[in-house]
Structure formats: C-alpha cells, structure tokens
Amino acid sequence: MAEDNELNFNVVIEDIDLTSVKQNQIGNINENSNLVIRTSSNEQLIYLDGACDGDAPLYLGIVKSRGSQKEKLPVEANDFLGGLQIYARKEPGSSLGYHAKQTPLVAGIQFKIAKEKESGLPTDMLIALSDENGMSVKLIVDQHGNLKTTGDISSGKLTITDNEVVGNKIKRFVRVNYDGNDYALPLYSIR
C-alpha cells in the first residue's frame, strides 16, 4: 500500500472467483428486480462486516455494461457508470423510494467514463448538490485528477476564489509545493 501522502499510485484489485462462494441473487437474466429496505429506526441499514488476512479492504461493487443481461457489451465514452443518489422527503405521502414530487433527488455522487476514451477506462467523478435553484454538478474530479468547482476552495485559513483582484501591493506570501519544490506565492492586499 502507498504512503499516506502519496498520490496517483496504481490500485490493483485481484479477480474474484464468485463460483466458489455462496451467492444470493435477486432477479435473473430474464427479469429485473429492485431491493428496498424499509425501517422506522435510525440505524445502519446496510453494512459490510468482513474479516480477511492482510490489509485487504472491503468494497461495495457496481458493474456497468451496455446491452442486456443476456449480452453484456462494453461501456462507451460519456456513459454514467453508477454512484450514490440521495433523496429527501419534501411532501407528505406514502411513496416508497423515489417519487419526483414527494421525495426529489437532492444530491449525488456519480462516476462516468470520460469524454475522451482513447484506451482503458478513464473515469470522472461528479458531485451534484441542490441549492435554491435546484440540483446541479458542483464539483468534478476528472480522469487526470484535476479538481473543478463552482465555488471557493477553503482549507484552514486559506480560501481560493476566482475573483479578480488588480492593482494591489504584496502583503504576504504563502508556501506552495510544486513538483517537489517549495515556492512563495504572493498574496496581494485587497484593501
């Protein structure tokens, strides 16, 4: 496993032989199915409890294919692969799961194949959140690790915005590290 401060190290997952373990399946090659868990308690509804040798982690897997269960086809550029979607009750009602009016979608983390699919399966992560104007993508981490956001970036005492500031004197410097080298980034006073 990579050091805690390392980035861009390869993650390798070994093949799993699912024929040697018991499987519980809902639905089959000819019929679709959904799983809905209902509760009135504040509890962990789904959790994974695993024990294994070494540092092997537990994963929740989502496999996306095009085509059908009878003939699974490769994904293509711009295909959404899956993610986590959050719904919130807005109006009284008895709907179960998603209902556009009673329980609208308010947030989501989605994974998709990048626009340019030259080789391999480059992926982007999109985080969508709702505000007073509805739900929209607010943050993207693209296949190259670039972070794109619609808002400011804050960390401790530092906030980075895309507001333009002109004609001010250097007030202070901030230490930044670029490609393993330390530099001083000038901060200009806006007063």
C-alpha positions as CSV (number, residue, x, y, z in Angstrom):
1,M,0.0,0.0,0.0
2,A,1.2,3.5,-0.8
3,E,2.3,6.0,1.9
4,D,-0.5,8.3,3.2
5,N,0.9,11.3,1.4
6,E,1.4,9.7,-2.0
7,L,-1.0,10.4,-4.9
8,N,-1.5,8.7,-8.2
9,F,-0.3,5.2,-7.2
10,N,-2.0,2.3,-9.0
11,V,-4.8,0.5,-7.3
12,V,-4.8,-3.2,-8.3
13,I,-7.8,-5.4,-7.5
14,E,-7.4,-9.1,-7.9
15,D,-10.0,-11.2,-9.8
16,I,-12.6,-12.9,-7.5
17,D,-13.8,-16.4,-8.2
18,L,-17.5,-16.0,-7.5
19,T,-18.2,-19.6,-8.4
20,S,-16.6,-20.8,-5.2
21,V,-18.7,-18.7,-2.8
22,K,-22.4,-18.7,-2.0
23,Q,-24.3,-16.0,-3.8
24,N,-27.7,-14.6,-3.1
25,Q,-29.2,-13.2,-6.2
26,I,-32.3,-11.0,-6.7
27,G,-33.7,-11.1,-10.2
28,N,-32.3,-13.2,-13.1
29,I,-31.2,-12.9,-16.7
30,N,-34.9,-12.5,-17.8
31,E,-36.4,-10.3,-15.1
32,N,-35.4,-7.1,-13.4
33,S,-35.6,-6.6,-9.7
34,N,-35.1,-3.9,-7.0
35,L,-34.2,-4.2,-3.4
36,V,-35.9,-1.8,-1.0
37,I,-35.2,-1.9,2.8
38,R,-37.8,-0.1,5.0
39,T,-37.2,1.0,8.6
40,S,-38.5,3.4,11.1
41,S,-35.3,3.4,13.2
42,N,-32.1,5.5,12.9
43,E,-29.7,2.6,12.3
44,Q,-27.2,1.2,10.0
45,L,-29.4,-0.4,7.3
46,I,-26.6,-1.8,5.2
47,Y,-23.1,-2.6,6.4
48,L,-20.3,-4.9,5.4
49,D,-18.6,-6.9,8.0
50,G,-15.5,-8.7,6.7
51,A,-12.5,-10.5,8.1
52,C,-9.5,-11.4,6.0
53,D,-5.8,-11.8,6.2
54,G,-3.5,-8.9,5.4
55,D,-4.6,-5.4,4.5
56,A,-7.3,-6.4,2.0
57,P,-10.1,-3.9,2.2
58,L,-13.9,-4.4,1.7
59,Y,-15.5,-2.9,-1.4
60,L,-19.1,-2.3,-2.5
61,G,-19.1,-3.1,-6.2
62,I,-21.1,-1.7,-9.1
63,V,-20.6,-3.3,-12.5
64,K,-22.0,-1.3,-15.5
65,S,-22.3,-2.8,-19.0
66,R,-24.3,-1.8,-22.1
67,G,-26.6,-4.2,-23.8
68,S,-28.7,-6.7,-21.7
69,Q,-28.1,-9.4,-19.1
70,K,-28.1,-11.9,-22.0
71,E,-25.5,-10.0,-24.0
72,K,-23.3,-7.6,-22.0
73,L,-21.5,-5.0,-24.1
74,P,-18.6,-2.6,-23.2
75,V,-19.3,0.9,-21.9
76,E,-18.5,3.9,-24.1
77,A,-17.3,7.5,-23.6
78,N,-19.7,9.6,-21.5
79,D,-21.6,6.6,-20.1
80,F,-22.6,7.1,-16.5
81,L,-21.5,4.1,-14.5
82,G,-23.3,4.5,-11.2
83,G,-22.9,6.2,-7.9
84,L,-24.8,7.2,-4.8
85,Q,-28.1,9.3,-5.0
86,I,-29.7,11.0,-2.1
87,Y,-33.4,11.7,-1.9
88,A,-35.3,13.8,0.7
89,R,-39.0,13.8,1.7
90,K,-40.4,17.1,0.6
91,E,-44.2,16.5,0.9
92,P,-46.3,14.1,2.9
93,G,-47.2,10.9,1.2
94,S,-46.8,7.2,1.1
95,S,-44.4,6.8,-1.8
96,L,-41.7,4.2,-1.5
97,G,-38.3,5.2,-2.8
98,Y,-38.0,7.8,-5.4
99,H,-41.1,10.0,-6.3
100,A,-40.3,13.2,-8.1
101,K,-42.7,15.4,-6.2
102,Q,-42.7,13.7,-2.7
103,T,-39.0,12.6,-2.5
104,P,-36.9,14.5,-5.0
105,L,-33.3,13.8,-5.7
106,V,-31.2,16.4,-3.7
107,A,-27.6,15.2,-4.0
108,G,-25.5,12.6,-5.8
109,I,-22.0,11.3,-6.4
110,Q,-21.7,9.9,-10.0
111,F,-19.0,8.2,-11.8
112,K,-18.8,8.3,-15.6
113,I,-16.4,7.3,-18.4
114,A,-14.5,10.4,-19.5
115,K,-15.4,12.2,-22.8
116,E,-12.2,11.0,-24.4
117,K,-11.9,7.3,-24.2
118,E,-8.6,6.6,-26.0
119,S,-7.6,3.4,-24.2
120,G,-8.5,1.8,-20.9
121,L,-11.5,3.1,-19.0
122,P,-10.7,6.7,-17.9
123,T,-13.3,7.9,-15.3
124,D,-14.5,11.2,-13.9
125,M,-16.3,11.8,-10.6
126,L,-19.1,14.3,-10.4
127,I,-20.7,15.6,-7.2
128,A,-24.1,17.2,-7.6
129,L,-25.8,19.2,-4.8
130,S,-29.0,21.1,-4.6
131,D,-29.4,24.8,-3.7
132,E,-32.2,27.3,-4.1
133,N,-32.1,26.9,-7.9
134,G,-32.3,23.1,-8.0
135,M,-29.6,20.4,-8.2
136,S,-26.5,20.7,-10.4
137,V,-23.0,19.5,-10.6
138,K,-20.8,21.5,-8.2
139,L,-17.6,19.5,-8.2
140,I,-15.7,17.4,-10.8
141,V,-12.6,15.4,-10.3
142,D,-11.6,14.4,-13.8
143,Q,-9.6,11.4,-15.1
144,H,-6.3,13.3,-14.6
145,G,-7.0,14.4,-11.0
146,N,-7.9,17.9,-11.9
147,L,-10.4,19.5,-9.4
148,K,-13.1,21.7,-10.9
149,T,-15.5,23.5,-8.7
150,T,-18.3,26.1,-9.0
151,G,-17.4,27.6,-5.6
152,D,-14.4,28.7,-3.5
153,I,-11.8,26.2,-2.2
154,S,-11.1,26.6,1.5
155,S,-8.5,24.9,3.7
156,G,-7.9,26.1,7.2
157,K,-7.2,29.9,7.0
158,L,-6.8,29.8,3.2
159,T,-9.7,30.4,0.7
160,I,-9.1,30.4,-3.0
161,T,-11.7,32.1,-5.3
162,D,-11.8,33.0,-8.9
163,N,-12.4,36.7,-8.2
164,E,-10.1,39.0,-10.0
165,V,-8.0,41.4,-7.9
166,V,-5.9,44.1,-9.6
167,G,-3.6,47.0,-8.5
168,N,-2.7,45.9,-5.0
169,K,0.6,45.6,-3.1
170,I,2.1,42.3,-1.9
171,K,1.0,41.8,1.7
172,R,2.2,38.3,2.5
173,F,3.4,35.1,0.9
174,V,2.1,31.5,1.1
175,R,4.2,28.5,0.8
176,V,3.3,26.1,-2.0
177,N,4.9,23.0,-3.2
178,Y,5.1,22.3,-6.9
179,D,6.7,19.2,-8.3
180,G,8.6,18.6,-5.1
181,N,10.0,22.1,-4.8
182,D,8.8,24.8,-2.4
183,Y,7.9,28.3,-3.6
184,A,6.5,31.5,-2.2
185,L,3.1,32.5,-3.7
186,P,2.5,36.3,-3.3
187,L,-0.7,37.4,-1.6
188,Y,-1.9,40.9,-2.5
189,S,-3.9,43.1,-0.2
190,I,-7.4,43.9,-1.5
191,R,-7.9,46.9,0.9
